[in-house]
Amino acid sequence: MSERLPTREQALQLLRENQCSSKVIKHCNAVAKLAVETAETCREKGIHVNLALVEIGALLHDIGRSKTHTVHHAVVGAKILDAAGLPEPVIAIVKRHVGGGITSTEAEKLGWPNDVYTPVTLEEKIVSYADKLIEKAKRVPIEKAVEELAKEGRHEAAERVLKLHGEIAALVGDCP
């Protein structure tokens, strides 16, 4: 497995090679744009964050949607990137981005391998958060993202997303 991050163009090519739809690619680009803006704001405030990792992780976060549009796209995407030899930090972003994170109990119910599926690093948190604020390819308020999760009966996920919002807002202010 390589420790070198792919370039932006290589990441986009990987999405295309895996037959991600143009809608998924547009979404990934929008998430990457917001995630990079958030990471840059962190940097401006003196917080260490790996901008390249944030951008590449955000671009590839939904690569698993080339195979499924269920919550399983996170583990499917991680497998695709592992098979492609991408670095572990990128794989972790993909694996941990859904719903503000998936608890070990939820992962067990989903039949996922025993692993950590909640964002741990700042880069993972930024991508997970940015993903919740982008619906299709447009920015939405955090309240709408949380409301959607609650409507789906996913109250724990809504709470995790609010917690993530609090963490990111504490670092960069309310609106990255």
matplotlib code that plots the C-alpha trace (Angstrom):
import matplotlib.pyplot as plt

x = [0.0, 1.3, 1.6, 1.5, -1.8, -3.1, -3.4, -6.8, -6.9, -5.9, -8.7, -11.3, -10.0, -10.5, -14.1, -14.6, -12.8, -15.1, -18.2, -19.3, -22.2, -21.7, -24.1, -21.9, -18.8, -20.5, -21.4, -17.9, -16.5, -18.9, -18.0, -14.3, -14.7, -16.4, -14.1, -11.0, -12.5, -13.1, -9.6, -8.1, -10.0, -8.6, -5.1, -5.7, -6.5, -3.3, -4.8, -2.8, -4.7, -3.6, -5.2, -4.3, -5.7, -8.9, -9.3, -8.5, -10.6, -13.5, -13.2, -13.2, -15.6, -18.5, -16.6, -18.6, -21.7, -20.4, -21.6, -24.4, -26.4, -27.1, -25.1, -22.9, -21.2, -18.7, -17.3, -17.6, -15.6, -13.0, -12.5, -12.2, -9.5, -7.7, -7.6, -6.3, -3.4, -4.4, -3.0, -4.9, -5.8, -7.8, -9.5, -10.3, -12.1, -14.2, -15.0, -15.9, -17.8, -21.5, -24.0, -21.4, -20.1, -21.5, -21.2, -19.8, -23.3, -24.8, -21.9, -22.5, -26.2, -25.2, -22.9, -19.8, -16.3, -15.3, -13.6, -13.9, -16.5, -16.7, -14.5, -11.4, -8.9, -9.7, -9.5, -12.1, -14.4, -14.1, -15.0, -17.9, -19.2, -18.9, -20.7, -23.7, -23.8, -23.9, -27.1, -26.6, -24.1, -25.7, -24.9, -27.7, -27.9, -26.9, -30.5, -31.8, -29.3, -30.2, -33.9, -33.6, -31.9, -34.5, -37.3, -35.7, -35.8, -32.0, -32.0, -28.6, -27.0, -28.7, -27.2, -23.7, -24.0, -24.9, -22.0, -19.7, -21.2, -20.4, -16.8, -16.2, -18.0, -15.8, -12.7, -13.8, -16.8, -20.4, -20.1, -17.0]
y = [0.0, 3.4, 6.2, 8.8, 10.5, 10.5, 13.9, 15.5, 14.3, 10.8, 10.8, 12.0, 9.3, 6.6, 7.8, 7.5, 4.2, 2.8, 4.0, 6.6, 8.6, 12.2, 13.1, 11.3, 13.0, 16.5, 15.7, 14.6, 17.8, 20.0, 18.2, 18.5, 22.3, 22.8, 20.5, 22.3, 25.7, 24.4, 23.0, 26.2, 28.2, 25.8, 26.4, 30.2, 29.8, 27.9, 24.5, 21.8, 20.0, 18.0, 19.9, 17.4, 14.5, 16.4, 17.2, 13.6, 12.0, 14.2, 13.6, 9.8, 9.6, 8.3, 6.0, 3.1, 4.6, 3.1, -0.3, 0.6, 3.6, 2.2, 3.0, 0.1, 2.4, 3.4, -0.1, -0.9, 2.3, 1.5, -2.0, -0.3, 2.1, -0.7, -2.8, 0.2, 0.6, 4.0, 5.1, 4.2, 7.8, 8.1, 4.7, 5.7, 8.9, 6.9, 4.2, 6.8, 9.5, 8.3, 9.7, 11.6, 8.1, 4.6, 3.2, -0.3, -1.5, -0.1, -1.6, -5.0, -4.8, -3.8, -6.9, -4.8, -6.1, -5.2, -1.8, 1.9, 3.7, 7.1, 10.0, 10.2, 12.6, 16.3, 15.4, 12.6, 14.9, 17.7, 15.4, 13.8, 17.2, 18.7, 15.6, 16.3, 20.0, 19.1, 17.6, 16.5, 19.3, 22.2, 23.5, 23.1, 24.4, 22.1, 22.2, 20.7, 17.9, 17.1, 17.3, 14.8, 12.3, 12.8, 12.4, 9.0, 8.0, 8.2, 10.2, 9.0, 9.9, 13.4, 13.8, 12.8, 15.2, 18.0, 17.1, 17.2, 20.6, 21.8, 20.6, 22.1, 25.4, 25.7, 25.5, 27.7, 29.6, 28.9, 29.0, 27.5]
z = [0.0, -1.0, 1.5, -1.3, -1.9, -5.4, -7.1, -7.5, -11.2, -10.2, -7.6, -10.2, -12.6, -9.9, -9.5, -13.3, -13.6, -10.9, -12.9, -10.4, -12.0, -12.9, -10.1, -7.5, -9.0, -8.8, -5.1, -4.3, -5.9, -3.9, -0.6, -1.4, -2.0, 1.3, 3.2, 1.8, 2.7, 6.2, 6.5, 5.2, 7.8, 10.5, 9.1, 9.2, 12.9, 13.5, 13.7, 12.0, 9.3, 6.2, 3.3, 0.6, 2.7, 3.2, -0.5, -1.7, 1.1, 0.2, -3.5, -2.9, 0.1, -2.0, -4.4, -2.9, -4.5, -7.7, -6.4, -3.9, -2.7, 0.7, 3.9, 2.9, 0.4, 3.1, 3.6, -0.1, -0.9, 1.7, 0.0, -3.4, -2.2, -0.3, -3.4, -5.3, -2.8, -1.4, 1.9, 5.1, 6.1, 2.9, 3.4, 7.0, 5.8, 3.4, 6.0, 8.7, 6.8, 6.9, 9.3, 11.4, 12.1, 12.7, 16.2, 16.8, 17.7, 14.5, 12.5, 14.1, 13.1, 9.6, 9.4, 9.0, 10.0, 13.5, 13.1, 14.0, 11.8, 13.6, 12.5, 14.7, 13.1, 12.3, 8.6, 9.0, 10.9, 8.3, 5.4, 7.4, 8.3, 4.8, 3.4, 5.7, 4.5, 0.8, -0.6, -4.2, -5.1, -3.1, 0.3, 2.9, 6.5, 9.3, 10.6, 7.3, 7.4, 11.0, 10.3, 7.4, 9.7, 12.4, 9.8, 8.8, 12.5, 12.7, 15.9, 17.1, 13.8, 14.0, 17.5, 16.2, 13.3, 15.7, 17.9, 14.9, 14.0, 17.5, 17.2, 13.8, 14.6, 17.8, 15.5, 12.6, 13.6, 12.7, 8.9, 7.2]

ax = plt.figure().add_subplot(projection="3d")
ax.plot(x, y, z, "-o")
ax.set_aspect("equal")
plt.show()
